[in-house]
Amino acid sequence: MLEINQVIVLENKEEYLILDKVNYENTDYYYIAKMNEMETDIENNYKLVIICEKDGNRVIEEVTGEAKLRAILPLFDKKKIN
C-alpha cells in the first residue's frame, strides 16, 4: 500500500507527494500535494484521493463532492490532535 512521504505518478505524468492518510469506513484516503517541476518542493495544488482496483489494476481516484469532502477532511485534523 501507499505510505506517507511516498511520491506517486498519475496517468497524466504529474507527480504528487503523499502528505497524510486516514481510514474512514474501511477505505484509505490520501491527502496529496503536487510536486514542482524540479521535484524539490510542493505546489499549492492538493487533492484527496483513494486507491481502488479496476480491471486488475490499482487506480487513483480523486474524491469529489461537498458532502464526502466535509466528512473526510476533518479527520486529517483530528488525527494530528490525537
N, CA, C and O atoms as a MOPAC input file, in Angstrom:
PM7 MOZYME 1SCF
protein

 N      0.82800 1    -1.18500 1     0.00000 1
 C      0.00000 1     0.00000 1     0.00000 1
 C      0.87300 1     1.25000 1     0.00000 1
 O      2.09000 1     1.17600 1     0.16900 1
 N      0.25000 1     2.35900 1    -0.18600 1
 C      0.97200 1     3.62800 1    -0.25400 1
 C      1.26000 1     4.15000 1     1.15100 1
 O      0.50400 1     3.90100 1     2.09100 1
 N      2.36200 1     4.87300 1     1.27400 1
 C      2.79300 1     5.38600 1     2.56900 1
 C      3.01100 1     6.89400 1     2.50900 1
 O      3.23100 1     7.46000 1     1.43800 1
 N      2.94600 1     7.53100 1     3.66600 1
 C      3.21700 1     8.95700 1     3.78400 1
 C      4.64800 1     9.22900 1     3.31900 1
 O      5.55200 1     8.43900 1     3.58900 1
 N      4.84700 1    10.33300 1     2.63000 1
 C      6.12800 1    10.78900 1     2.05100 1
 C      6.53600 1    10.03900 1     0.79300 1
 O      7.62400 1    10.26900 1     0.26600 1
 N      5.69300 1     9.15900 1     0.31000 1
 C      5.94700 1     8.46800 1    -0.95100 1
 C      5.46900 1     9.35800 1    -2.09700 1
 O      4.46400 1    10.05600 1    -1.96600 1
 N      6.18700 1     9.33500 1    -3.21700 1
 C      5.78800 1    10.08600 1    -4.40300 1
 C      5.06300 1     9.12100 1    -5.34200 1
 O      5.53100 1     8.01300 1    -5.60300 1
 N      3.90400 1     9.57200 1    -5.84300 1
 C      3.14300 1     8.76900 1    -6.79900 1
 C      3.03400 1     9.55400 1    -8.10900 1
 O      3.07100 1    10.78400 1    -8.11000 1
 N      2.90100 1     8.83600 1    -9.21000 1
 C      2.79000 1     9.45300 1   -10.52600 1
 C      1.40800 1     9.13000 1   -11.08600 1
 O      1.02700 1     7.96300 1   -11.18300 1
 N      0.66300 1    10.16300 1   -11.45000 1
 C     -0.65800 1     9.98500 1   -12.02100 1
 C     -0.55500 1     9.65900 1   -13.50900 1
 O      0.51700 1     9.77800 1   -14.10300 1
 N     -1.66800 1     9.24800 1   -14.10400 1
 C     -1.66200 1     8.90200 1   -15.52700 1
 C     -1.18400 1    10.04900 1   -16.40900 1
 O     -0.58700 1     9.81800 1   -17.46000 1
 N     -1.44300 1    11.28300 1   -15.98500 1
 C     -1.01900 1    12.44400 1   -16.77400 1
 C      0.45200 1    12.80300 1   -16.52400 1
 O      0.92600 1    13.84800 1   -16.97100 1
 N      1.15900 1    11.93800 1   -15.81400 1
 C      2.60200 1    12.07000 1   -15.51700 1
 C      2.92200 1    13.09900 1   -14.44000 1
 O      4.09600 1    13.35900 1   -14.17800 1
 N      1.90700 1    13.69500 1   -13.80800 1
 C      2.15900 1    14.61100 1   -12.69900 1
 C      2.55600 1    13.79700 1   -11.46700 1
 O      2.02200 1    12.71700 1   -11.21800 1
 N      3.50400 1    14.34000 1   -10.70600 1
 C      3.97500 1    13.66900 1    -9.50000 1
 C      3.38900 1    14.35100 1    -8.26900 1
 O      3.37000 1    15.57700 1    -8.16600 1
 N      2.91400 1    13.52900 1    -7.34100 1
 C      2.31500 1    14.01600 1    -6.10200 1
 C      2.97600 1    13.33400 1    -4.91400 1
 O      3.33100 1    12.15600 1    -4.96800 1
 N      3.13300 1    14.10200 1    -3.84200 1
 C      3.67900 1    13.59600 1    -2.59200 1
 C      2.52200 1    13.28100 1    -1.66100 1
 O      1.61500 1    14.09800 1    -1.50200 1
 N      2.54300 1    12.10700 1    -1.04400 1
 C      1.51100 1    11.74300 1    -0.08100 1
 C      1.84500 1    12.42500 1     1.24200 1
 O      2.87600 1    12.14600 1     1.85400 1
 N      0.96200 1    13.31900 1     1.67200 1
 C      1.18300 1    14.08300 1     2.89600 1
 C      0.60500 1    13.39300 1     4.12200 1
 O      1.17200 1    13.47400 1     5.21100 1
 N     -0.51800 1    12.71600 1     3.94400 1
 C     -1.18100 1    12.10100 1     5.08800 1
 C     -2.15500 1    11.04100 1     4.60400 1
 O     -2.51000 1    11.00000 1     3.42600 1
 N     -2.58900 1    10.17700 1     5.53100 1
 C     -3.50000 1     9.09700 1     5.20200 1
 C     -4.41700 1     8.85400 1     6.39000 1
 O     -3.96200 1     8.83200 1     7.53400 1
 N     -5.70700 1     8.67000 1     6.12700 1
 C     -6.65400 1     8.27400 1     7.17400 1
 C     -7.54400 1     7.16800 1     6.62000 1
 O     -7.71300 1     7.02800 1     5.40900 1
 N     -8.10700 1     6.38600 1     7.53700 1
 C     -9.04100 1     5.34800 1     7.15000 1
 C    -10.42100 1     5.75000 1     7.63200 1
 O    -10.60200 1     6.09500 1     8.80000 1
 N    -11.39600 1     5.70600 1     6.73400 1
 C    -12.77400 1     6.06200 1     7.04200 1
 C    -13.67600 1     5.04500 1     6.37300 1
 O    -13.63100 1     4.86700 1     5.15600 1
 N    -14.49600 1     4.37800 1     7.17400 1
 C    -15.41400 1     3.35500 1     6.68100 1
 C    -14.68900 1     2.32000 1     5.81700 1
 O    -15.13200 1     1.99600 1     4.71600 1
 N    -13.57200 1     1.81100 1     6.33100 1
 C    -12.76300 1     0.76600 1     5.69600 1
 C    -12.15000 1     1.17100 1     4.35700 1
 O    -11.83000 1     0.31200 1     3.53500 1
 N    -11.98800 1     2.46000 1     4.13700 1
 C    -11.33000 1     2.95800 1     2.93200 1
 C    -10.19800 1     3.88800 1     3.34600 1
 O    -10.38000 1     4.75900 1     4.19700 1
 N     -9.02100 1     3.69800 1     2.73500 1
 C     -7.89300 1     4.59800 1     2.98400 1
 C     -8.01200 1     5.81200 1     2.08100 1
 O     -8.18800 1     5.68800 1     0.86900 1
 N     -7.91400 1     6.99200 1     2.69100 1
 C     -7.94200 1     8.26200 1     1.96800 1
 C     -6.57000 1     8.90800 1     2.09800 1
 O     -5.98300 1     8.93100 1     3.18000 1
 N     -6.06800 1     9.42700 1     0.99200 1
 C     -4.73800 1    10.02900 1     0.95300 1
 C     -4.85500 1    11.50500 1     0.60900 1
 O     -5.56900 1    11.88700 1    -0.31800 1
 N     -4.14100 1    12.33200 1     1.37200 1
 C     -4.06700 1    13.76900 1     1.10700 1
 C     -2.74500 1    13.98400 1     0.39500 1
 O     -1.68300 1    13.75200 1     0.97300 1
 N     -2.79800 1    14.42900 1    -0.85800 1
 C     -1.58900 1    14.52700 1    -1.66900 1
 C     -1.38400 1    15.95700 1    -2.16700 1
 O     -2.33000 1    16.73800 1    -2.26700 1
 N     -0.12600 1    16.28100 1    -2.47800 1
 C      0.23400 1    17.60200 1    -2.99400 1
 C      1.13000 1    17.43000 1    -4.21400 1
 O      2.01300 1    16.57300 1    -4.24400 1
 N      0.87900 1    18.26600 1    -5.21900 1
 C      1.64800 1    18.19000 1    -6.46100 1
 C      3.08100 1    18.66200 1    -6.23600 1
 O      3.32700 1    19.67500 1    -5.58100 1
 N      4.02100 1    17.89800 1    -6.79800 1
 C      5.43700 1    18.26500 1    -6.73700 1
 C      5.73700 1    19.29000 1    -7.82400 1
 O      5.12700 1    19.26400 1    -8.89300 1
 N      6.68700 1    20.20100 1    -7.54800 1
 C      7.07800 1    21.15400 1    -8.58800 1
 C      7.93400 1    20.44000 1    -9.64100 1
 O      8.33000 1    19.29000 1    -9.45200 1
 N      8.21200 1    21.12500 1   -10.73900 1
 C      8.94200 1    20.50200 1   -11.84400 1
 C     10.34900 1    20.06800 1   -11.45600 1
 O     10.87800 1    19.11100 1   -12.02200 1
 N     10.95500 1    20.75300 1   -10.50700 1
 C     12.30900 1    20.41600 1   -10.05700 1
 C     12.29400 1    19.26600 1    -9.04500 1
 O     13.34400 1    18.74500 1    -8.67000 1
 N     11.09200 1    18.87800 1    -8.61000 1
 C     10.90200 1    17.82800 1    -7.60600 1
 C     11.59800 1    18.14800 1    -6.29100 1
 O     12.09300 1    17.25700 1    -5.60100 1
 N     11.62800 1    19.45100 1    -5.95300 1
 C     12.28000 1    19.88200 1    -4.72100 1
 C     11.29400 1    20.38800 1    -3.68200 1
 O     11.64600 1    20.54600 1    -2.51300 1
 N     10.05700 1    20.64300 1    -4.10500 1
 C      9.06200 1    21.21500 1    -3.20200 1
 C      7.67700 1    20.88300 1    -3.74400 1
 O      7.53200 1    20.34100 1    -4.84000 1
 N      6.66600 1    21.21900 1    -2.95400 1
 C      5.29400 1    21.00900 1    -3.41800 1
 C      4.68300 1    22.33200 1    -3.85000 1
 O      5.06500 1    23.40100 1    -3.37400 1
 N      3.71700 1    22.23100 1    -4.77300 1
 C      2.98800 1    23.39400 1    -5.23800 1
 C      1.72800 1    23.54400 1    -4.39400 1
 O      1.42600 1    22.69700 1    -3.55300 1
 N      1.01200 1    24.60900 1    -4.62300 1
 C     -0.23400 1    24.84800 1    -3.90200 1
 C     -1.39500 1    24.15300 1    -4.63100 1
 O     -2.38700 1    24.78500 1    -4.99100 1
 N     -1.24700 1    22.84600 1    -4.83700 1
 C     -2.23700 1    22.04300 1    -5.54700 1
 C     -2.40500 1    20.73500 1    -4.77000 1
 O     -1.53700 1    19.86400 1    -4.81400 1
 N     -3.51600 1    20.60900 1    -4.06700 1
 C     -3.75500 1    19.46900 1    -3.19000 1
 C     -4.96400 1    18.67800 1    -3.67300 1
 O     -5.87600 1    19.23000 1    -4.28800 1
 N     -4.96100 1    17.37300 1    -3.38600 1
 C     -6.08100 1    16.50900 1    -3.74200 1
 C     -6.31100 1    15.50300 1    -2.61300 1
 O     -5.40500 1    15.16600 1    -1.85100 1
 N     -7.53600 1    15.04700 1    -2.54200 1
 C     -7.90100 1    13.94500 1    -1.66500 1
 C     -8.24000 1    12.78400 1    -2.58600 1
 O     -9.12100 1    12.90200 1    -3.43800 1
 N     -7.54400 1    11.65700 1    -2.42000 1
 C     -7.72300 1    10.53300 1    -3.34200 1
 C     -7.88600 1     9.21900 1    -2.58800 1
 O     -7.54800 1     9.09900 1    -1.41100 1
 N     -8.41700 1     8.23700 1    -3.31700 1
 C     -8.46000 1     6.85300 1    -2.84200 1
 C     -7.79600 1     5.98500 1    -3.90100 1
 O     -7.65200 1     6.38900 1    -5.05500 1
 N     -7.39700 1     4.79700 1    -3.49200 1
 C     -6.83200 1     3.82100 1    -4.41600 1
 C     -7.85000 1     2.68800 1    -4.51900 1
 O     -8.26400 1     2.12500 1    -3.50500 1
 N     -8.25000 1     2.35700 1    -5.74100 1
 C     -9.20300 1     1.26500 1    -5.91400 1
 C     -8.71500 1     0.33500 1    -7.02300 1
 O     -7.84700 1     0.69200 1    -7.82000 1
 N     -9.28800 1    -0.85100 1    -7.05000 1
 C     -8.93700 1    -1.84400 1    -8.06600 1
 C     -9.93700 1    -1.76900 1    -9.21600 1
 O    -11.14800 1    -1.79500 1    -8.99300 1
 N     -9.43600 1    -1.67700 1   -10.43400 1
 C    -10.27300 1    -1.70300 1   -11.63200 1
 C     -9.57200 1    -2.54800 1   -12.68600 1
 O     -8.44100 1    -2.26200 1   -13.07900 1
 N    -10.24400 1    -3.56800 1   -13.12600 1
 C     -9.70000 1    -4.45700 1   -14.16000 1
 C     -8.32200 1    -4.99700 1   -13.78100 1
 O     -7.44500 1    -5.13000 1   -14.63400 1
 N     -8.13800 1    -5.30500 1   -12.50000 1
 C     -6.87500 1    -5.86700 1   -12.03600 1
 C     -5.76500 1    -4.86000 1   -11.83300 1
 O     -4.63700 1    -5.24800 1   -11.52800 1
 N     -6.04800 1    -3.57900 1   -11.99300 1
 C     -5.04000 1    -2.52800 1   -11.81700 1
 C     -5.42400 1    -1.62300 1   -10.65600 1
 O     -6.60700 1    -1.41600 1   -10.38600 1
 N     -4.42400 1    -1.08700 1    -9.97100 1
 C     -4.68100 1    -0.07900 1    -8.94100 1
 C     -4.85800 1     1.26700 1    -9.61900 1
 O     -4.02500 1     1.68400 1   -10.42500 1
 N     -5.95500 1     1.94500 1    -9.28400 1
 C     -6.29500 1     3.21900 1    -9.90600 1
 C     -6.47400 1     4.26300 1    -8.81300 1
 O     -7.08300 1     3.99400 1    -7.77700 1
 N     -5.94000 1     5.45400 1    -9.05100 1
 C     -6.09700 1     6.57100 1    -8.12100 1
 C     -7.30800 1     7.37500 1    -8.56400 1
 O     -7.39400 1     7.81300 1    -9.71200 1
 N     -8.24500 1     7.56500 1    -7.63700 1
 C     -9.44100 1     8.35700 1    -7.94000 1
 C     -9.52700 1     9.53200 1    -6.98200 1
 O     -9.37300 1     9.37600 1    -5.77000 1
 N     -9.77300 1    10.70400 1    -7.53700 1
 C     -9.93400 1    11.89800 1    -6.71100 1
 C    -11.30200 1    11.87100 1    -6.02800 1
 O    -12.30900 1    11.52400 1    -6.64600 1
 N    -11.32400 1    12.23700 1    -4.76000 1
 C    -12.57400 1    12.31800 1    -4.00300 1
 C    -13.19800 1    13.67200 1    -4.29500 1
 O    -12.55900 1    14.71200 1    -4.13400 1
 N    -14.44200 1    13.64600 1    -4.72000 1
 C    -15.15800 1    14.88500 1    -5.02700 1
 C    -16.51600 1    14.85600 1    -4.33600 1
 O    -16.91900 1    13.83700 1    -3.77500 1
 N    -17.18700 1    15.94300 1    -4.38300 1
 C    -18.50000 1    16.04600 1    -3.76300 1
 C    -18.38500 1    16.68200 1    -2.39200 1
 O    -17.63900 1    16.20800 1    -1.53400 1
 N    -19.11500 1    17.73800 1    -2.19600 1
 C    -19.01900 1    18.51000 1    -0.96300 1
 C    -19.30500 1    17.66400 1     0.28000 1
 O    -18.58800 1    17.77800 1     1.27400 1
 N    -20.32500 1    16.82900 1     0.24400 1
 C    -20.68500 1    16.02800 1     1.41800 1
 C    -19.55400 1    15.07700 1     1.80300 1
 O    -19.22200 1    14.94800 1     2.98100 1
 N    -18.97000 1    14.42200 1     0.82300 1
 C    -17.87600 1    13.47400 1     1.09100 1
 C    -16.65300 1    14.21600 1     1.63200 1
 O    -16.03300 1    13.76500 1     2.59500 1
 N    -16.30500 1    15.34200 1     1.02200 1
 C    -15.14900 1    16.11100 1     1.48700 1
 C    -15.36000 1    16.63800 1     2.90600 1
 O    -14.43300 1    16.63400 1     3.71500 1
 N    -16.57800 1    17.09300 1     3.20700 1
 C    -16.87700 1    17.58700 1     4.56300 1
 C    -16.75900 1    16.48200 1     5.60900 1
 O    -16.40800 1    16.75200 1     6.75800 1
 N    -17.04600 1    15.25900 1     5.22700 1
 C    -16.95400 1    14.13500 1     6.15900 1
 C    -15.51800 1    13.68600 1     6.38700 1
 O    -15.16100 1    13.28200 1     7.49400 1
 N    -14.69500 1    13.75400 1     5.35300 1
 C    -13.35400 1    13.16400 1     5.42900 1
 C    -12.26100 1    14.15700 1     5.80500 1
 O    -11.40200 1    13.83300 1     6.62500 1
 N    -12.26900 1    15.35000 1     5.23100 1
 C    -11.18900 1    16.30900 1     5.50400 1
 C    -10.97300 1    16.59800 1     6.98700 1
 O     -9.82000 1    16.69400 1     7.40500 1
 N    -12.00900 1    16.74100 1     7.80100 1
 C    -11.76900 1    16.98600 1     9.23500 1
 C    -11.04200 1    15.84300 1     9.93800 1
 O    -10.42500 1    16.06300 1    10.98000 1
 N    -11.10000 1    14.63900 1     9.39800 1
 C    -10.40100 1    13.50600 1    10.01200 1
 C     -8.90000 1    13.68900 1    10.00300 1
 O     -8.21000 1    13.20200 1    10.89900 1
 N     -8.38300 1    14.38100 1     9.00500 1
 C     -6.94800 1    14.63500 1     8.94900 1
 C     -6.52400 1    15.55300 1    10.09000 1
 O     -5.47500 1    15.32600 1    10.69400 1
 N     -7.30800 1    16.58100 1    10.40300 1
 C     -7.00800 1    17.47300 1    11.51800 1
 C     -7.11400 1    16.74300 1    12.84700 1
 O     -6.26500 1    16.93700 1    13.71700 1
 N     -8.13100 1    15.90900 1    13.02700 1
 C     -8.30800 1    15.16800 1    14.27000 1
 C     -7.15400 1    14.23100 1    14.52500 1
 O     -6.73000 1    14.04300 1    15.66600 1
 N     -6.63900 1    13.63600 1    13.44500 1
 C     -5.51900 1    12.70800 1    13.56200 1
 C     -4.29900 1    13.40500 1    14.16000 1
 O     -3.58900 1    12.82000 1    14.97800 1
 N     -4.05500 1    14.65300 1    13.75500 1
 C     -2.89800 1    15.39400 1    14.23900 1
 C     -3.04500 1    15.77800 1    15.70000 1
 O     -2.05200 1    15.89600 1    16.41800 1
 N     -4.29100 1    15.97600 1    16.14700 1
 C     -4.54100 1    16.36200 1    17.54300 1
 C     -4.34500 1    15.17400 1    18.47900 1
 O     -3.84400 1    15.33400 1    19.59300 1
 N     -4.73800 1    13.98100 1    18.02900 1
 C     -4.68100 1    12.78300 1    18.89200 1
 C     -3.29700 1    12.23400 1    19.03200 1
 O     -3.09600 1    11.23500 1    19.72300 1

